[in-house]
């Protein structure tokens, strides 16, 4: 099994956005939720301010 990288997540985001732009007439609710999740994962955990 291979680890999922940020690059993999970014590639999936680009693919989903491309599909949504190509067919805006579809219901993309599930894909939009996936995009939100991917964007959170790419952003990483909130950074702690230095003490």
C-alpha positions in Angstrom: 0.0 0.0 0.0 1.3 3.5 -0.9 0.9 6.6 1.2 -1.2 9.4 -0.2 0.8 12.5 -0.7 -0.2 16.2 -1.0 0.6 15.9 -4.7 -2.0 13.1 -5.0 -4.6 15.2 -3.3 -3.8 18.3 -5.4 -4.1 16.1 -8.5 -7.5 14.9 -7.4 -8.6 18.5 -6.7 -7.7 19.5 -10.2 -9.5 16.5 -11.7 -12.7 17.2 -9.7 -12.6 20.9 -10.6 -12.2 20.0 -14.3 -15.2 17.7 -14.2 -17.3 20.2 -12.5 -16.4 22.9 -15.0 -17.1 20.6 -17.9 -20.6 19.6 -16.7 -22.0 22.4 -14.5 -25.5 21.1 -15.1 -24.9 18.0 -12.8 -25.4 17.8 -9.1 -21.9 17.9 -7.7 -22.8 18.0 -4.0 -20.7 14.9 -3.0 -17.8 16.1 -5.1 -17.9 19.5 -3.5 -17.8 17.9 -0.1 -14.8 15.9 -1.2 -13.1 19.1 -2.5 -13.6 20.7 0.9 -12.1 17.7 2.7 -9.1 17.6 0.3 -8.5 21.3 0.7 -8.5 20.9 4.5 -6.0 18.0 4.2 -3.7 20.0 1.9 -3.8 23.0 4.2 -2.7 20.8 7.1 -3.2 21.3 10.8 -3.6 24.8 12.1 -0.2 26.2 13.1 0.5 27.0 16.7 1.9 30.5 17.4 5.4 30.5 18.8 5.5 30.7 22.6 
